[in-house]
Amino acid sequence: MNLSPITDLLHNLAFGLAIIPPFEYSSNIMELGIIFDWDGTLVDSSEQHNQSWGQLAKEAGFLFSPEAHHEAIGSKNERLISQVFGWTQDPAQIQAIALRKEEIYREVIQKNPVKLIPGALELLVDLAKYSIPCAIGSSTPRKNIEAVFQKRPLNHYFKAIITGDDVTNSKPHPEVFLKAAKAINCPPINCIVFEDAHLGITAALAAGMKAIALTTSLPKHMFSDAHHVVSDLTEINLSELNQLLVH
């Protein structure tokens, strides 16, 4: 039977014989590693963090500026307390305040759970389908991430989780991303970082990685140095990640 290409395709589709691959990629994608920041990148937690800082300030008698916190997104608590808010310079007090803030945060999310950033689950599923190793590289404490995993079990999507507990230097230092790349056994040059903070983008670039910025926390004009900018994770797919790695 001599069918034209189009007729042949329709014939095969009708009988379930045609298989159309959803994604074609170069061999380079097999060398790709993905590193996600956490807050504002995979989970929408800004409301809960602001609530936690506000409650802590009221409890301890400090003044809290949501605007100052917003400008320093991506920083560790120790930097926020001492340099951004200017609450204290005493190391012991800084540590105690930082720990208390996260205790409050974990209490808050039990009553007001965080939501996933749109497209997060779908992207993680696609990455897992092609066995692309993923890691979390975040300034947040490990207990915070684990608390979210109790309600949203995403941990099996990540080969490594590097948190603020695992590093000495806060972003924009690249330590957290370099440790994440090492943990997933991927050269920094083959890693793509997803971030919602300009400090994180700076850290990713300092690590020698490609950087994709999400405008979930800050406006697009603050990410002029990022390789790509999206509003959320629905705007990126594996083909685009592959192209970013190749170029």
C-alpha positions as CSV (number, residue, x, y, z in Angstrom):
1,M,0.0,0.0,0.0
2,N,1.6,3.3,-1.1
3,L,0.5,6.1,1.2
4,S,1.7,9.7,1.3
5,P,3.7,10.7,4.4
6,I,0.7,12.6,5.9
7,T,-1.8,9.8,5.1
8,D,0.7,7.3,6.5
9,L,1.0,9.3,9.7
10,L,-2.8,9.5,10.1
11,H,-3.1,5.8,9.5
12,N,-0.5,5.0,12.1
13,L,-2.1,7.4,14.6
14,A,-5.5,5.8,14.1
15,F,-4.1,2.4,14.9
16,G,-1.9,3.6,17.7
17,L,1.3,2.8,15.8
18,A,2.8,6.3,15.7
19,I,5.0,7.4,18.6
20,I,5.9,11.0,18.6
21,P,8.6,11.9,21.1
22,P,7.6,14.8,23.3
23,F,11.2,16.1,23.7
24,E,14.3,15.8,21.5
25,Y,17.6,16.7,23.2
26,S,21.3,16.6,22.4
27,S,23.7,14.5,24.3
28,N,24.7,17.6,26.3
29,I,21.5,17.3,28.4
30,M,22.8,14.1,29.9
31,E,25.6,16.2,31.4
32,L,23.2,18.8,32.8
33,G,22.7,19.5,36.5
34,I,19.9,21.7,38.0
35,I,20.2,23.6,41.2
36,F,17.2,25.2,42.7
37,D,17.0,27.9,45.3
38,W,14.2,27.1,47.7
39,D,12.1,30.1,48.9
40,G,10.6,32.0,46.0
41,T,11.9,29.5,43.5
42,L,10.2,26.2,44.4
43,V,7.9,27.4,47.2
44,D,6.0,30.7,47.6
45,S,6.9,31.4,51.2
46,S,7.3,35.2,51.3
47,E,4.0,35.8,53.3
48,Q,5.0,33.2,55.9
49,H,8.6,34.6,56.3
50,N,7.4,38.2,56.7
51,Q,4.8,37.0,59.3
52,S,7.6,35.2,61.1
53,W,9.9,38.2,61.2
54,G,7.1,40.5,62.3
55,Q,6.1,38.2,65.1
56,L,9.7,37.8,66.2
57,A,10.2,41.6,66.2
58,K,7.1,42.1,68.3
59,E,8.2,39.4,70.7
60,A,11.7,40.7,71.1
61,G,10.9,44.5,70.9
62,F,12.7,45.1,67.6
63,L,11.6,47.2,64.6
64,F,11.1,45.1,61.5
65,S,11.1,46.6,58.0
66,P,9.5,44.3,55.3
67,E,11.1,46.6,52.7
68,A,14.6,46.0,54.0
69,H,13.9,42.3,54.2
70,H,12.7,42.3,50.6
71,E,15.8,44.1,49.3
72,A,18.0,41.4,51.0
73,I,16.2,38.3,49.8
74,G,18.6,35.4,49.7
75,S,20.6,36.3,52.7
76,K,21.2,34.2,55.7
77,N,19.4,35.2,58.9
78,E,22.7,36.2,60.6
79,R,23.4,38.9,57.9
80,L,19.8,40.1,58.1
81,I,19.9,40.5,61.9
82,S,23.3,42.2,62.1
83,Q,23.7,44.1,58.9
84,V,20.2,44.6,57.3
85,F,18.0,45.1,60.3
86,G,20.8,46.3,62.6
87,W,19.3,44.6,65.6
88,T,22.5,43.4,67.3
89,Q,26.2,42.7,66.7
90,D,26.6,40.2,69.5
91,P,27.3,36.8,68.0
92,A,25.4,34.9,70.7
93,Q,22.3,37.1,70.4
94,I,22.4,36.9,66.6
95,Q,22.5,33.1,66.8
96,A,19.6,32.9,69.3
97,I,17.5,35.4,67.3
98,A,18.1,33.5,64.1
99,L,17.1,30.2,65.6
100,R,13.9,31.7,67.2
101,K,12.9,33.2,63.9
102,E,13.0,29.8,62.2
103,E,11.1,28.2,65.1
104,I,8.3,30.7,64.5
105,Y,8.4,30.1,60.8
106,R,7.9,26.4,61.2
107,E,5.0,27.1,63.5
108,V,3.5,29.5,61.0
109,I,3.6,27.1,58.1
110,Q,1.8,24.4,60.1
111,K,-1.2,26.7,60.1
112,N,-0.6,28.5,56.8
113,P,1.2,26.0,54.5
114,V,3.4,27.3,51.7
115,K,2.3,26.7,48.1
116,L,4.5,25.5,45.3
117,I,5.6,28.0,42.6
118,P,3.5,27.4,39.5
119,G,5.2,24.8,37.3
120,A,7.5,23.5,40.0
121,L,6.1,20.0,40.2
122,E,5.7,19.6,36.5
123,L,9.3,20.7,35.9
124,L,10.6,18.3,38.6
125,V,8.7,15.4,37.1
126,D,10.1,16.1,33.6
127,L,13.7,16.4,35.0
128,A,13.3,13.1,36.8
129,K,11.9,11.5,33.7
130,Y,15.2,12.1,31.9
131,S,17.3,11.4,35.0
132,I,18.7,14.9,35.2
133,P,20.2,15.3,38.7
134,C,18.7,18.1,40.8
135,A,19.8,19.7,44.0
136,I,18.6,22.4,46.3
137,G,21.0,25.2,47.1
138,S,19.5,27.5,49.7
139,S,20.3,29.8,52.6
140,T,17.3,28.5,54.5
141,P,17.8,26.0,57.4
142,R,17.4,22.3,56.6
143,K,14.6,22.0,59.2
144,N,12.5,24.5,57.2
145,I,12.8,22.4,54.0
146,E,12.1,19.2,55.9
147,A,9.0,20.8,57.4
148,V,7.6,21.6,54.0
149,F,8.4,18.0,52.8
150,Q,6.2,16.7,55.5
151,K,3.2,18.2,53.8
152,R,4.6,18.2,50.2
153,P,6.8,15.2,49.7
154,L,9.2,16.4,47.0
155,N,12.4,15.2,48.5
156,H,12.8,12.2,46.2
157,Y,13.3,14.6,43.3
158,F,16.6,15.8,44.7
159,K,19.9,14.0,44.7
160,A,21.3,16.6,47.2
161,I,20.1,19.3,49.5
162,I,22.6,22.0,50.6
163,T,21.2,24.5,53.1
164,G,22.4,27.4,55.2
165,D,23.4,24.9,57.8
166,D,26.0,23.5,55.4
167,V,27.9,26.6,54.4
168,T,30.0,29.3,56.0
169,N,29.4,32.0,53.5
170,S,26.1,33.6,52.6
171,K,25.1,34.4,49.0
172,P,26.4,36.2,46.9
173,H,29.3,34.0,47.8
174,P,29.0,30.9,45.5
175,E,29.7,28.3,48.2
176,V,26.2,26.9,48.4
177,F,26.0,26.3,44.7
178,L,29.5,24.9,44.4
179,K,28.8,22.4,47.1
180,A,25.5,21.5,45.4
181,A,27.3,20.9,42.1
182,K,29.8,18.7,43.8
183,A,27.1,16.7,45.6
184,I,25.3,15.9,42.3
185,N,28.7,15.2,40.6
186,C,28.2,17.8,37.9
187,P,30.8,20.3,36.8
188,P,29.8,23.9,37.6
189,I,29.9,24.8,33.9
190,N,27.2,22.2,33.2
191,C,24.9,23.5,36.0
192,I,21.9,25.7,35.6
193,V,20.7,27.6,38.7
194,F,17.1,28.8,39.3
195,E,16.9,31.8,41.6
196,D,14.5,34.5,42.7
197,A,17.1,36.9,44.3
198,H,19.8,39.1,42.7
199,L,22.2,37.9,45.4
200,G,21.6,34.3,44.3
201,I,22.1,35.2,40.6
202,T,25.4,36.8,41.5
203,A,26.4,33.7,43.4
204,A,25.5,31.4,40.5
205,L,27.5,33.5,38.1
206,A,30.4,33.6,40.5
207,A,30.3,29.8,40.6
208,G,30.6,29.7,36.8
209,M,27.0,28.4,36.2
210,K,24.2,29.5,34.0
211,A,21.5,31.4,35.9
212,I,17.7,31.6,35.4
213,A,15.9,34.3,37.4
214,L,12.3,34.1,38.6
215,T,10.5,37.4,39.1
216,T,8.4,35.9,42.0
217,S,10.1,38.2,44.5
218,L,11.9,41.0,42.6
219,P,11.2,42.9,39.3
220,K,12.8,41.8,36.0
221,H,15.1,44.9,35.8
222,M,17.0,43.6,38.8
223,F,18.1,40.5,36.8
224,S,19.9,42.1,33.8
225,D,22.9,39.7,34.4
226,A,20.8,36.5,34.4
227,H,21.0,34.3,31.3
228,H,17.2,34.0,31.2
229,V,14.3,35.5,33.1
230,V,10.9,33.9,33.7
231,S,7.9,34.9,35.8
232,D,7.5,31.3,37.2
233,L,8.4,27.7,36.3
234,T,5.6,27.3,33.8
235,E,7.7,29.4,31.4
236,I,10.7,27.0,31.1
237,N,11.0,23.5,29.6
238,L,13.7,20.9,29.0
239,S,14.3,22.1,25.4
240,E,15.1,25.6,26.6
241,L,17.3,24.2,29.4
242,N,19.2,22.2,26.8
243,Q,19.6,25.2,24.5
244,L,20.9,27.3,27.4
245,L,23.4,24.6,28.3
246,V,24.6,24.3,24.7
247,H,24.9,28.1,24.2
